[in-house]
Structures are given as C-alpha cells and as structure tokens.
Amino acid sequence: MGFLSILPANLAVVETWITRIFLFLGLVAIGPWAALLVYDLILYCCRAGAYEIPVIGGRARGKARPRAPSLTERPSGHRRKFSIASRGIERPVLITGGTDPQDARHRRITEEKTADVS
C-alpha cells in the first residue's frame, strides 16, 4: 500500500486495481497519439535520409527536397483563402457617395428594405 493511501489497509487490493485501470485508460487515450508521433518522426527521418543517399537519392537526381504540406498554399502554388464568413449569407453593401455618414447609412437601410421586398 502506498504511503499516501486514502483507503484502509484491508482495501489495498481495490486501490491497486483502480490504479491499474486508470493507468490502462490513460495508455488507451494517449497511446495512439504517441504512436502516430513516433511514426511521423521515423517517416521524416527515412525520407530525409533517402534524399541524402549519394547516387540514388533525391539530391543526386536533382529532385526538390521533401517539404511538409502547407496550410496556406495549395499543391498547384495558389494561395488558399480562409474566411470566417459564410458564402451563403448576403451582406449589405455600404454605398458611400458623399461625405455625410448619415446619408450613407440611410442609403444602406433603404437598400436592405428594397432587397427584402423583392
């Protein structure tokens, strides 16, 4: 029984099994993520090593160095557009013809009302 046990001495077996169950559940929860991390590290090392092999490696054949995928650039080279706004929602257009902000606000409200009617 552990020094900081909260159960009486006759329940040491129960406490041991509770500890084992929680350790097992922790392993089940963290194990797959840890395995994927180790797999990714090994794969990276293998790919980087294969690139450096003298005669048959990627550097010897003039290939580009292996890169991790980018979140902002597509494979074609174009940039991805990230936006929080939904594409299905129509937003009111603010038309500013003059310098008076009240005039522009009045036009926007008028346009919204006419859009709702049609």
N, C-alpha and C positions, 0 to 999 in steps of 0.2 A: 504494500500500500504506500502511496506517495506521502510525503511529508505534509503537503497542503490539502489533504483529502477533506471533503466536506461530509462524507458518509461515515457511519460507524464501521468498525473493523470487520464485522461479520458480513458486510456488503462489498468487500473488496473485489470480489469476482464480478459483481454487477458493474462496478465502476470501471474495471478493466475492459469489459466488453463494450461499454458505452464509449470509452476512449477509442477502442479499435474500430467501432462503427463510424465514428466521426472522422477518424483518420482515413478510412476507406472512402467515405463520401467526399472528403477533400481531394483525394487522389483521383476519383472519378471526375470531379469537376475541373481540376487543374491539369490532369494528365494529358488529355487530347491537345490542349493549347501548348503545353510544353513539348509534346511530341512534334507538333507542326513547326514550332520554332526551331527545334533541333534539325528537323528535316530540311527546312528552308536554309539554315546555315550550312548544312552539308552540301545541298544542291548548289548554293552560291560558290562554295569553295571548289567544288568539282568543275563548274562552268568556268570560273576564273582560272583554275589550273589548266583546263583543256585549251583555253585561249593562249596560254603561255608556252605550250609544248612546242619545241623548236621547229620541226619540219612539217608536222601535220596540223599544228594548232591554227587558231584563227588569225593570229598576228602574222604567221608565215604566209597565209593565203590572202592577206590583205583585207580581211573582214573587219567590220566595226566591233569595238569592244562591247561585251554584253552589258546592257543597261536595264535597270528596273523600270517597270511601266510607269508612265507619268500620269498623274491625275488631271493635269490641265492641258495635256496635248494628246491628240488622237494619233494613231499609228500613221495616218496619212500626212501628219505635220500640221494640220489645222488645230487651232485652239478650241477647247470646249467652252461653252457658255454656261455658267452657273447662275441660277436666279431663284430667289425665293418665291417670286410672283408666279401665280398660275397662268398658263396660257389661255385658259378658257374664260377668264374674268375680263370683262371690258372695263377699262379705266377711263374716267372722264378726262377730256383734253382741255387744258387750260390755254385759252387764246388770249394773248396779251397784245392788243392793238395800240393802246395808249399807255400813258404813264400812271393813270389812276388805278390803284389796286381794286377799288370798289367796282369800277367798270368791268374789269376782267372777271371779278367774282360773279357779278351779275350775268355776264355772258355765259360763264360755265354753268351756273344754275339753270339758266334758260335752256341751254343745250341739253342738259340732263333731263329736264321736263319734256322737251320735244322728243328726245330719244325714247322716253318711257311711253309716250302716247303712240308712237309709230311702231 
